[in-house]
Amino acid sequence: MRKRPFGTTRFMAAEIGLGCWQLGGNDWGSLDEKSAFEILAAALAAGVNFLDTADVYGDGRSETLIGRFLKSRAEEVFVATKLGRTAELYPDYYTEEAIRAATEASLARLGVEALDLTQLHCVPTEVLRRGEVFGWLRKLRDEGKIKHFGASVESMEEALLCLEQDGLTSLQIICNIFRQKPVSTLFAQARERGVALIVRLPLASGLLTGKWTTQSEFAESDHRHFNRDGQFFNVGETFAGLPFEQGVALADALKPSVPAGWTMSQMAQRWILDHDAVSVVIPGASRPEQARANAAVSDLPPLPGELHTRLREFYLAEVAPHIRGPY
Ligand SMILES: NC(=O)c1ccc[n+]([C@@H]2O[C@H](COP(=O)([O-])OP(=O)(O)OC[C@H]3O[C@@H](n4cnc5c(N)ncnc54)[C@H](OP(=O)(O)O)[C@@H]3O)[C@@H](O)[C@H]2O)c1
């Protein structure tokens, strides 16, 4: 597993991390505790040292399980959590007291004295623009409650707003073969400012595995069922903003481009790693073998330049017009 500097921190992040939304046990169907620990163990055994979670994933369950799991492990693991989407804060009840209370709750669930990284969790653009929330995070950092802060955003407009903030360590963005806008809009500026980029949804919620047909179905409690068209949260999130049937057709159209002997998931994650502005990719996994397969992408060679060109043209001509929501 190769490592990359995490922004201006001293931490070297394994370039493939683990997204831990799935460990919450809701929004993705159900996942029992034993399976959650097996996924975490598989990821760490494969060299993963960066976990992404949030206070809302399973109403704290994802953080609690990570905290319990790491207690028994010797490895140095960087845990990035998020705040800002609980009913106490969202959509616009952001106060210093509420941010502090959310931070204390994450500290208790993770069982640590300081959070490695806390990220604003897709808070409204207007809250980012007002900016006072960053002042409260700086204060918590100065008090030692958090070591670093960052923001997870939906759009490039939001990403660029956050880049203006002193002390911002990282930005979490959607970037994959179906969502290439950050490459031209954000990467150069983020690198210039030493801000780490965490890439979520590398597989567009699984579309970029190429494993589905338009007949595929998801459990009722899976966001790919109940938020398929953005009914419950941002329309740009589930399936990276693509209508499901369109996404399946686009993944099918990509199949001839997958290098011989590779899977589409490998091509999709390698495509992201081929951009050196990226610090860490955080694929989610619902099974240990997925976490292992994803971690192994770090050892694959870069994609040929000609394939990058073809994928860029494919995105511009075939995909971009179908993405819904601001991005
Ligand atoms: N607003 C935010 O800040 C935000 C929003 C979304 C996600 N995130 C973070 O980003 C992480 C990743 O995003 P995501 O999980 O939504 O999307 P993703 O990584 O694009 O897709 C994950 C899904 O892809 C499938 N998959 C993963 N690896 C596979 C493999 N090797 N082979 C076949 N299928 C594979 C699994 O689907 P099946 O379960 O169907 O097998 C898995 O649940 C999350 O866990 C979370 O930490 C943050």
The ligand as an SDF file (V2000), in Angstrom:
LIG
                    3D

 48 52  0  0  0  0  0  0  0  0999 V2000
  -21.6340   13.7480    2.4510 N   0  0  0  0  0  0  0  0  0  0  0  0
  -20.5710   13.0460    2.7580 C   0  0  0  0  0  0  0  0  0  0  0  0
  -19.6480   13.5190    3.3710 O   0  0  0  0  0  0  0  0  0  0  0  0
  -20.5160   11.6090    2.3080 C   0  0  0  0  0  0  0  0  0  0  0  0
  -21.5000   11.1160    1.4780 C   0  0  0  0  0  0  0  0  0  0  0  0
  -21.3700    9.8210    1.0040 C   0  0  0  0  0  0  0  0  0  0  0  0
  -20.3020    9.0440    1.3810 C   0  0  0  0  0  0  0  0  0  0  0  0
  -19.3550    9.5410    2.2240 N   0  0  0  0  0  0  0  0  0  0  0  0
  -18.2030    8.7130    2.6410 C   0  0  0  0  0  0  0  0  0  0  0  0
  -17.6200    8.1220    1.4910 O   0  0  0  0  0  0  0  0  0  0  0  0
  -17.5840    6.7040    1.6620 C   0  0  0  0  0  0  0  0  0  0  0  0
  -17.6660    6.0440    0.2970 C   0  0  0  0  0  0  0  0  0  0  0  0
  -18.8510    6.3830   -0.3700 O   0  0  0  0  0  0  0  0  0  0  0  0
  -19.9830    5.3030   -0.6590 P   0  0  0  0  0  0  0  0  0  0  0  0
  -19.7410    4.1040    0.1780 O   0  0  0  0  0  0  0  0  0  0  0  0
  -21.2710    6.0080   -0.5120 O   0  0  0  0  0  0  0  0  0  0  0  0
  -19.7970    4.9960   -2.2120 O   0  0  0  0  0  0  0  0  0  0  0  0
  -18.7770    4.0950   -3.0070 P   0  0  0  0  0  0  0  0  0  0  0  0
  -17.5200    3.9070   -2.2540 O   0  0  0  0  0  0  0  0  0  0  0  0
  -18.7150    4.6860   -4.3630 O   0  0  0  0  0  0  0  0  0  0  0  0
  -19.5770    2.7210   -3.1440 O   0  0  0  0  0  0  0  0  0  0  0  0
  -19.5920    1.7670   -2.1260 C   0  0  0  0  0  0  0  0  0  0  0  0
  -20.3820    0.5400   -2.5820 C   0  0  0  0  0  0  0  0  0  0  0  0
  -19.7750   -0.0070   -3.7650 O   0  0  0  0  0  0  0  0  0  0  0  0
  -19.7940   -1.4110   -3.7220 C   0  0  0  0  0  0  0  0  0  0  0  0
  -18.3940   -1.8790   -3.6980 N   0  0  0  0  0  0  0  0  0  0  0  0
  -17.3450   -1.3610   -2.9910 C   0  0  0  0  0  0  0  0  0  0  0  0
  -16.2250   -2.0190   -3.2810 N   0  0  0  0  0  0  0  0  0  0  0  0
  -16.5410   -2.9740   -4.1800 C   0  0  0  0  0  0  0  0  0  0  0  0
  -15.7920   -3.9690   -4.8690 C   0  0  0  0  0  0  0  0  0  0  0  0
  -14.4760   -4.0990   -4.7060 N   0  0  0  0  0  0  0  0  0  0  0  0
  -16.4580   -4.7960   -5.7130 N   0  0  0  0  0  0  0  0  0  0  0  0
  -17.7790   -4.6800   -5.9050 C   0  0  0  0  0  0  0  0  0  0  0  0
  -18.5570   -3.7610   -5.2930 N   0  0  0  0  0  0  0  0  0  0  0  0
  -17.9240   -2.9030   -4.4390 C   0  0  0  0  0  0  0  0  0  0  0  0
  -20.5440   -1.8200   -2.4830 C   0  0  0  0  0  0  0  0  0  0  0  0
  -21.8990   -1.9600   -2.8660 O   0  0  0  0  0  0  0  0  0  0  0  0
  -22.7920   -3.1800   -2.2870 P   0  0  0  0  0  0  0  0  0  0  0  0
  -22.8960   -2.8840   -0.8340 O   0  0  0  0  0  0  0  0  0  0  0  0
  -24.0600   -3.0640   -3.0360 O   0  0  0  0  0  0  0  0  0  0  0  0
  -22.0170   -4.4400   -2.5820 O   0  0  0  0  0  0  0  0  0  0  0  0
  -20.3450   -0.6040   -1.5840 C   0  0  0  0  0  0  0  0  0  0  0  0
  -21.3540   -0.4990   -0.6230 O   0  0  0  0  0  0  0  0  0  0  0  0
  -18.7190    6.4140    2.6360 C   0  0  0  0  0  0  0  0  0  0  0  0
  -18.6140    5.1590    3.2850 O   0  0  0  0  0  0  0  0  0  0  0  0
  -18.5940    7.5790    3.5810 C   0  0  0  0  0  0  0  0  0  0  0  0
  -17.5440    7.3440    4.5050 O   0  0  0  0  0  0  0  0  0  0  0  0
  -19.4360   10.8140    2.6800 C   0  0  0  0  0  0  0  0  0  0  0  0
  1  2  1  0
  2  3  2  0
  2  4  1  0
  4  5  1  0
  4 48  2  0
  5  6  2  0
  6  7  1  0
  7  8  2  0
  8  9  1  0
  8 48  1  0
  9 10  1  0
  9 46  1  0
 10 11  1  0
 11 12  1  0
 11 44  1  0
 12 13  1  0
 13 14  1  0
 14 15  2  0
 14 16  1  0
 14 17  1  0
 17 18  1  0
 18 19  2  0
 18 20  1  0
 18 21  1  0
 21 22  1  0
 22 23  1  0
 23 24  1  0
 23 42  1  0
 24 25  1  0
 25 26  1  0
 25 36  1  0
 26 27  1  0
 26 35  1  0
 27 28  2  0
 28 29  1  0
 29 30  1  0
 29 35  2  0
 30 31  1  0
 30 32  2  0
 32 33  1  0
 33 34  2  0
 34 35  1  0
 36 37  1  0
 36 42  1  0
 37 38  1  0
 38 39  2  0
 38 40  1  0
 38 41  1  0
 42 43  1  0
 44 45  1  0
 44 46  1  0
 46 47  1  0
M  CHG  2   8   1  16  -1
M  END
$$$$
